[in-house]
Amino acid sequence: MTLTRLFAILVLIVATACSDPAASSQQLESREAFRERFLTAVSAAHPGVRVKSATEDTIVLEGPHGEDQHIYLGNAYGRHREGQPAEEAVAALVALVNRQTPPFRMDQAYLLVRPTSYLQEVEKTAPVGGVQRLPVTRPLAGDLLIFIGQDQGDAFSYPLREDIEKEVPDVDTAWTQIAARTEAAFGEIQLEPLNERVSLLSANEEIGASLMASPTVWSEPSVRGVGRRIAIVVFRDALILTNADDARGVQDLRALLRRSADSPNLLSDHVFVRENGQWSVLESE
């Protein structure tokens, strides 16, 4: 989804309460139907692969040699909502199955904001040699974590700690370097009003949610001008924000959450608030 497209949809959602125009397409499959289409296709294309678990956004597959692979449906379903035929979006996912995970490379790494469900699915897999193999994460707030992710061109992967340590033995050093690389990759950061209370904060749409984890962004004068306390809703490619002390602005964010519940770009159903450099979940009134 381009930022222009996201901006247009969110203007409609926030300002006029219209639904996402993509959802009106007669060809649009539900998330459940899309997931079932993928499971059917992967079984046909890879008969040696077993489905270990399937949630709304994450499929855990077991390969013929006992190896686990996590397939995330969100981006592919988002492309389908934007007009790509479901069979094409699913075919691209099926092509990822059994693909050899590339070695970790610092020049392809970013800090990515993702739901805790991503990590919970990995934690369900059996330990290898008694050791649980996990990606590198740090807590952010509520049901969101910061992951070290790797851009594979058509998808992000989440390298395991031991694979990162082969390249950079000190993971904390790797994290610091990747944070700087992520900041540099944002490009132009834009704050655009959606109405008199709510604004869109955007940058490189591939890593738009990573703006939440960037202290530099929140020290920008234009962003600080939103208010002493800033409330946000987190999409995969952008953030929607308002002054947390503006009751009507917060109401707009909560309304946006309700209307975006089925959006593949929505990362959390919470409103978050930033105060004194810290994030927390904004409690319901």
HUVEN-V755576 format. One record per residue. N is the residue number from 1. PHI is phi as a letter, one per 20 degrees, with the letter a starting at -180 (* if undefined). OMEGA is omega in whole degrees, -180 to 180 (999 if undefined). Layout:
<<N	PHI	OMEGA> <N	PHI	OMEGA>>
This chain:
<<1	*	177> <2	f	179> <3	f	177> <4	f	179> <5	f	179> <6	g	-179> <7	g	-178> <8	f	-179> <9	f	-176> <10	f	174> <11	g	180> <12	f	-177> <13	f	-174> <14	f	-171> <15	e	-174> <16	c	178> <17	m	174> <18	e	178> <19	e	179> <20	g	-177> <21	f	179> <22	f	-176> <23	f	-178> <24	e	-179> <25	f	179> <26	f	-178> <27	e	-176> <28	f	176> <29	e	174> <30	f	176> <31	g	-178> <32	f	180> <33	f	179> <34	f	179> <35	f	180> <36	f	177> <37	f	179> <38	f	-178> <39	f	177> <40	f	-178> <41	f	-178> <42	f	177> <43	f	180> <44	f	-176> <45	e	-176> <46	c	-176> <47	f	179> <48	e	-178> <49	d	179> <50	d	176> <51	e	180> <52	e	178> <53	b	-180> <54	b	174> <55	d	-176> <56	g	-173> <57	d	-171> <58	c	174> <59	d	175> <60	d	-179> <61	d	173> <62	d	-178> <63	f	-176> <64	f	-180> <65	d	176> <66	n	-179> <67	f	179> <68	e	175> <69	c	180> <70	d	177> <71	d	-179> <72	d	-172> <73	e	-169> <74	g	-178> <75	f	-179> <76	f	178> <77	f	176> <78	f	178> <79	f	177> <80	f	178> <81	f	180> <82	e	173> <83	p	179> <84	f	178> <85	g	-176> <86	g	-178> <87	f	178> <88	f	179> <89	f	179> <90	f	180> <91	g	178> <92	f	177> <93	f	-179> <94	f	179> <95	f	179> <96	f	-175> <97	f	-179> <98	m	175> <99	f	179> <100	f	178> <101	f	-177> <102	f	175> <103	g	179> <104	f	177> <105	c	179> <106	f	-176> <107	f	175> <108	d	-171> <109	e	176> <110	c	166> <111	e	-175> <112	c	174> <113	e	-178> <114	b	179> <115	f	177> <116	f	180> <117	g	177> <118	g	-179> <119	f	-179> <120	f	178> <121	f	178> <122	f	-177> <123	f	179> <124	f	-178> <125	f	-177> <126	f	176> <127	f	176> <128	d	-178> <129	m	179> <130	n	-179> <131	d	178> <132	f	-179> <133	e	-173> <134	c	170> <135	f	-179> <136	e	-179> <137	c	169> <138	c	-180> <139	f	176> <140	d	176> <141	a	176> <142	l	-178> <143	e	179> <144	d	175> <145	c	170> <146	d	179> <147	d	160> <148	e	-180> <149	d	-180> <150	c	-179> <151	e	177> <152	d	178> <153	n	-179> <154	d	179> <155	a	171> <156	e	170> <157	d	-177> <158	c	-172> <159	g	177> <160	f	-177> <161	g	-176> <162	f	177> <163	f	176> <164	f	-178> <165	f	175> <166	f	-180> <167	e	-180> <168	c	-175> <169	g	179> <170	e	-176> <171	f	178> <172	f	176> <173	f	178> <174	f	-180> <175	f	-179> <176	f	-180> <177	f	180> <178	f	176> <179	f	179> <180	f	179> <181	f	178> <182	f	177> <183	g	-178> <184	f	-177> <185	e	-180> <186	f	-175> <187	m	-179> <188	f	178> <189	e	-175> <190	d	174> <191	d	-175> <192	d	178> <193	f	172> <194	e	169> <195	b	-175> <196	f	-177> <197	d	-169> <198	d	-179> <199	c	176> <200	d	176> <201	d	-173> <202	c	176> <203	b	174> <204	g	-170> <205	f	179> <206	f	-178> <207	c	-175> <208	g	-179> <209	f	-179> <210	f	175> <211	g	-179> <212	f	-175> <213	e	-176> <214	d	178> <215	f	-179> <216	f	-179> <217	g	-173> <218	f	173> <219	e	177> <220	f	-178> <221	g	-178> <222	f	179> <223	f	178> <224	f	-179> <225	f	178> <226	f	179> <227	r	178> <228	f	175> <229	d	-176> <230	d	177> <231	d	-177> <232	c	165> <233	d	-170> <234	d	170> <235	d	-178> <236	f	-174> <237	d	180> <238	a	176> <239	d	175> <240	d	-171> <241	c	177> <242	b	173> <243	f	-176> <244	f	178> <245	e	177> <246	e	-175> <247	g	-180> <248	f	177> <249	f	178> <250	f	176> <251	f	177> <252	f	180> <253	f	180> <254	f	176> <255	f	178> <256	f	178> <257	g	-179> <258	f	-176> <259	f	-178> <260	d	-173> <261	g	-178> <262	e	-178> <263	f	177> <264	f	-180> <265	e	-178> <266	f	-176> <267	e	-179> <268	b	176> <269	e	176> <270	d	162> <271	e	180> <272	d	179> <273	c	177> <274	d	180> <275	b	-180> <276	l	176> <277	m	-178> <278	c	177> <279	e	173> <280	b	176> <281	e	177> <282	f	-176> <283	f	178> <284	f	179> <285	f	999>>
